[in-house]
Amino acid sequence: MEGSLTIPGGVLDRGSWLNVHNRPHRPEAAARTGVSEGPPIVSSPRIGGPLMKIDARFEHQLLAVETEHRVHCMLELTAPPAPTDRVRPPLHLALVLDRSGSMAGRKLAVVRECSAFLVRRLAPTDELALVTYDTEVQLVASLAPVDPTALLPRIAQITTGKMTNLSGGWLKGAEELRRASGEGPRKVLLLTDGLANVGVVDHGTLVAMARTTAESTDVGTTTIGFGEDFDEDLLTAMADAGRGGAHYAPTPEAVPAIFQKEFEDLVSLVAQNVSVEIRPTEAVQVLGVLNAFPTVPVPGGLQLQLGDAFAEEGRRVVFELLVPSLAGLGVRRVADVVLRYTTVGEEIAQHEVTIPLVVNQVSADEAAAAGADAEVTEEVVILRSARAQARAREHADRGEFERARVVLSEAAADLRRLAPRSSKPEELLEQAEILERNVAFLSDEAYDSPSRKLMRYQQRTTSERRRRPSEDLGNP
């Protein structure tokens, strides 16, 4: 292969797009920086244009010999920029709109306006299906190239009906997208303001349907919950299983920004079906993943499903390993990480990259002197705060408000303690303020549907750890 060097276990690209902070041990380098030097191993060659980058860092790179350790590892994924030398691939969308009786008035008017906005922003090469549902499902426009002159009058004529056949509407949208031909993402945009009360209503069945459809047909699902009466647990679970986004619109005024963001995401999509597989070596255990990504057991480890990646977007994943007491100084491989994804564009290409995770076993004094990677520690505390939000919500659902307040208050205190030593104290303080504001919701009088929804979507956003080029990780 031109420009590369073949090595045991993979291919090392001299362009070195892969940045791995764990390399063969050189005592003098380790003592100086806490990170040893050497080449990364790449198990996949460059194909199909710019690739994702992956950076692996341990909270503690140097471990005391003959001691058991619990150690956090942070993976940072960076998506490539959007190509500038070619036309983006066409979008294949099914807009599935709730028109049940509760959507009457301002709600439906805003949804019509936002749907028209989306139609006007799409290109003639994109395809759109329009589905509405109440008790019955109506295919307003079958999947076809976008024609505003045909679609806009039909959107304007949408009126309210009766019940909420959410499953029927979603199934019809997915069915239309299975007919899509050619390249480009396929996604159902599902909007509802109520509970599924006609058709399939079981949570587990609906989530399984979204997962199976995404896995077997590459049709994703993004959900938009509107108002106070929808089921946020169902919509976020369907979005997770369907490898899509989940949005909360507490008022009609919040909907336009959601449609704008979803459109921007769709046109900047560079990779789909992103997953990370963690394969610990013998005697090493994966104790847990701090993010709340869908997780699937696989032979020799577990797979995290991260969904789509957008141009130049960063994602952070943190997991914890239990490394047993091992004798002997030097490098120890403790796990392999496998990154898989499919690039989109003129060529659809599947990519797989395997990197080894190694630690350096040193004397107890040397390990103590090295200290921790502050950025990994910060990420651990932020993700633990998201898990605290989930635990607090569970306590509040059971009426255990004092326990819920304690959980959030302790997590906020951890963030504030770390902030003065952080390179980005504003990120930690902002997250602490979010938790402290949520404490005010945790009483019998204040804990209601809007506050629960807010906490649920805040937790999901924090756990995803997405960063756009112009954003800090703490500012979703």
N, C-alpha and C positions, 0 to 999 in steps of 0.2 A: 504493500500500500504506500503510495507516494506521500512523503512528509510524515511518516509514522514509523515507530520502532516496535517490532513484535517482541513481547515479553511473556513469560509464563503467566497464563490466566487471563490474557487480554491484550489490548492494543493501547499503547501510549501515544497520544497525538501530540506532536511537537507544538501545536498551537495552544495546548493546555487550557481548554475551556473548563476543565474540571478542577475545582479548588478543594482539596481535602486536607483538613488540619490534623491528620494523624499519619505519621510516616516513620520509617525505620529509625531506631534509636541511635542518636549520637550524644553521648553524655554531656559534652561541652555545650552543644546547642540546646539541649533540654534544660540544662541548668540556667542558661541565659534567658531563654524565652518560654520554657514550659511546653514548647512544641518542637518535636524532632523533625528531621528533614529527610527527603527522599521522594521518589516519583509516585504519583497517583496511578492506580490501575483502572483502565477503562475497558469494559467488556463489550463495547459497541462502537463501531466506527462512525465517522461523520457521514450521514446520508440525508438528503432531502432538505438542505439548507440549514439555517441557524438552529442550534439545539438549546435545550434547557441546561442551566448550570446548577450544580449541586455543591454545597459546602457543608462539611460535617465537622462539628466541634463538640468536644466533651467539656462538661463543667470542670472536671478534673482530669487533665491529660496524664499526669504523673500519679501513679498509685503506689502506695507502700506495699512492699513485697510481703508475702505470707500473711495477708490480711484480707478479709472479705469486704467488698465495697458495693455500695449502691451508688451508681453514677448515672447522671443525666447526659444524654446526647441530643444536640440540636442539629437538625438538618435545615438548611436554608436553600430553597429552590427559587431560581430566577428564570422567568420565561423570556424567550428571545423577543426582540422588537418585531413589530408588524412589518412585513415586506413592503418596500416602497416602490418596487419595480414591477409590480404586477397587480392586476385587479383582484380585489378580495373575492373569496368563494361566495357563491350565492347562499342566502339564508333560506331555510325551509321552516316556517313557523305556523303553529296553530294557535290562534287567539281564542281562548275558551272563556266565555263571560257568563257570570251568574246574573240572571234577570228575574230572580225570585221576587216575591212581593216586597221583601224588606229592602230591595234596592231602589225603591221608588224615590222620586224627587232628585235632590242634589247628587246623590250617589251615582245614579245611572247617567245623569247628565255629564258628570265628570268622566266617567268611564267611556262614554261615547266620544267626548272630546279627546281623551288620551288615545283611544283606538284610532281615531282619525289622524292624530299626530304621528302615530307609528306608521300608518299607511303612507303618509306623505314623505316620511324619511326613508322608507325602503326603496330599493332600486327596482327597475323593471325586470331585472334578472332574478330578483328574489321571488320566493313563492310564499303565499299566505292562504291559510284556511281560516274561516270565521265560523265559530260554533257558539250558540247560546243555549242555556239550559234553565229550566225551572222544573216543573214536574216532568215535562217532556224535553227531549233534546232536539234542537233544530240546527241543521247544517245550512247556515246563512249563505256561505260561499265555499265551494269545494276548493281544494288546494290547486292553485294556478298562479302563473306569474302576476305580480302585483299590478293592478290596474285601478288607480284611484277613481277614475270616472265611474267604474262599476261598483267599487267597494264603499265609497263614502256615502252614497244615498242609502245603501243597505244598513250601514252603521247608524245613520240618523233615524232609521225607522225601528230600531230596537226598543221594545217596551217591556214593562214588567209583567210577570205572571204569578205563579203560585209557590210551589215547594222548591226544594233544592236537590236535584238529581246530579250531584257533583260527579259521581262515578260515571254516569252516562255521558256527561259532557266531556270529561277527561278521556274516556275511551274513544269517543268519536274523533276528538282531536288527534289522538295517537294513531288511530286508524288512517286518517287522512295523510299523516306524515309518513306512514309506511309506504305510501305510493310515490314518495318523492324520488326523483332520479338524479343521478349525478352527485357531485361532491357538495360539501358544505354542511354546517351543523343543522340538526333537526331538533326542534324544541317546542314543547307545549307550554304556553303561558296561561296558567290557570288562575282566574280571579274569582274569589267568593267572599261574601260577607256573612255567611251563615253555616249551619251544621248540615252535614250530609244526612238527609232524612228520607230519601227515596232512592231505590236501586241498591247498590252495594254500600253499606254503611259501616261495616266492620273495619276498624283501624288497621289491623294486621293484614287483612286482605288487600286493602287499598295500597298500603305501603309495598306489599309484595308485588302487586301489579306494576307499580312504578319502577321497582327494581328490575323485574323481569323484562319489562319493555326496554329499559335503558341497556341492559346487558345483551339482549338478543337482537335489538333493532337499532341501537344507538339513538333512540328517541329520548331526549332528556325532558325533565319536568321542572319548571320554575313556578313557584306559587306566590300569590299576592293575597294576603289576608286584609280585609277591609272592615273597619269599624270594631265593635265590641263583642260580636256574637259568634264569630267563627272559632274553629278549633285549632289553636296554634300548635298544639302537639302533633296533630295530624298533618298540617301543612308543612311544618318543618321536617317531619319524618319523610313525607313524600318527596320533598326537595332533596333531602340527603340521599334517599334511595334512588331518586331519579337523576342524580348528578347535576342538580341545578341550583338556582338561588332561591332564597326565601325572603320575602319582603313583608313589612307591616305598615299599613296605612291607617293610622288611628282616625284620620279625618279625610274628607274628600280632597282637601288642599294638599295632602301628602302624595296623592297618586301621580301627578305629573312628573315629579322628580324621580319616582320609581320607574316609570316608563322610559324616561330619559336615560337613567343609569343602565337599565336593561338593554336598551338599544346600543349604547356605547360599548357595553360588554360584548354584545353579539358581534359587532363589527370589528372588535379588536381581538377576537378569539384566535389563538395561535396553536393551542393544543387541547386535546380532549382525552378523557379516560385516564387522567394522571393517577398513578398509584405508586405507593412506596411499600416495599416488602422488607420486613426485618427478619433476618435469619441468624439467630444467636448460635455461636459455636457450642460444642459439647460442654455441659456443666454450667454454661451461662444462661440466665433466665431473663426474659422480658417481663418486668414487673408491671408495666402499664404504659399507656400513652396518655399524655396530658391533654392533647387536643381531643375534641369530640367527633373525630371523623368516623364514618362507617368502617368497621373492622371485620375482616373475614379471616378465619383460620386457614392456613395453607400448610402443606407438608414442610416441616422444618421451621415454621415461624408463623407470622401473621402479616396480612396485607391491609394497608390503609388506603381507602379510596378518596381521593382529593377532588375529583370532578374535573372541571375545565380550568384552563390557564389562559390569562389574557396578556396582551403585549406588555413586556417588561415588568410584569407583576412579580412581587416576591411573596413567598409563602414560608412559614416556619412550622416545623414539626418537632416536638420534643417527646422523647420517651426515656424510660428508666430501665437500666440493666442491673442485675445482680451478678457481680463478678466474684467467683469463689476465691478462697485463699489459694494462691499459687506460689510455688517456690521458684527461685531463680530470677536474676535481674534481666532486663531487656524488654523487647517488644513482645506483646501478646495480642494476637488477633482475637477479638471477642465477638464479632458479628460481621455479617455482610449486609449491605443495603442494596436493594434492587429498585431502581427507578424505571418505570414504564410509562409511556405516553404515546399518543398518536398526533403527529403534526397535521395541520389542515392547510389547505392552499391548493396550488395547481397540482401538487403531488401529495396524496395521503400516504404517510409513511409511519410505520410503527417503530418505536425505538426502545431499547432496553440497555441500561447501564448498570453494572455491578461494581460497587466499591467496597473495599474492606475497611472495617473500623478497628483500629489498633490502639492500645494503651501502652505506656511505658512503665514497667515495674522498676522502682528505684527504692533506695533506702527510705525509712520513715522520715528522717530529717530532711532529705531532699524533697520528698513529696509535700511535707508541711510547708517548706519554704516557697514552693511553687505557687501556692494559692489557687484560687478558682478563677475561671473565665467569667468576668463580671457580666458580660452580655448574656451568657447562657443562664446565669443565676437570675437576672432580671426577667428573662423569658419564662423561667420556671415559676416565678412568683406571679407574673401576669396570668399565666394559664391556670395556676391554682386558684386565682381569684375568680376565673370563669367557672371552675368546678364548684367554688363556694356559692356562686349564684344559683347553680343547679340544686345544690343541697338545701340552700335556704328556701328555694321555691317548693321543694318537696316537703320541708317542715311546715311551711305556711299552708300548703294544701291540706295538711292534717290538723291545722289549727295550732301548731306548736310555734307560736310567734316569738316567744322569748328565745328559743333555740335558734330560730332563723336569724334573729337580730344579732345574736352572738357570733354566728358563723360569718355573717357579712362584716361585722365590726372587726373581728380578728383579721380577716383577709385585708380589709382597708388599712389596718394598723401595720401589717407586714409590708404593704406597698409604701406607706409613708416612712417606715424605718429605713427602707432601702433607697428611697429617692435621693437623700443628700449625697450618697456615694455613687449615684448613677450618672452616666454620660448624657442621659435623656430623662432628667427628673420630671419634666412636664408630662411625659407619657404615664409614668407611674402615679403621679398626683392626680391626673385626669381620671384614671381608672379608680383610684381611691375615692374620688368625689362621686363617681357613678354609684359605687357601692354604698356610700354614706347616704346618698339621696334615696336609694332603694330601701334603706333601713326604715325610712319614714313610712313606707307602704306596709310594713310588716306589723299590722295590728288588725284586730277583728273589724274595726271600723274602716280602715283604709285599704285593706287588701281586696281588690276587686278585679274584674276582668281586664280592664286596660292596664293596670299595674302589673298583673301577671304576664300579659303579653309583652309589655315593654321589657321585663326582666328576661323573658325567654329569648327574645330576639337580640338583646344586648349580649347575652351569654353566647349565642351562636356566632355573632360577629366577632367577639373577642377570641373565641376558640378557633375560628378559621385562620386568623393571623395573616390576612391578606394585606399587601402593601402595593399601592400604585406608585409609579415613578415620582410623583409629586407629593406623596404622602409619607408620613411616619407610620410605623406599624401600629402605634396606639391610636391612630385617628382614622377609623374605618369610614 
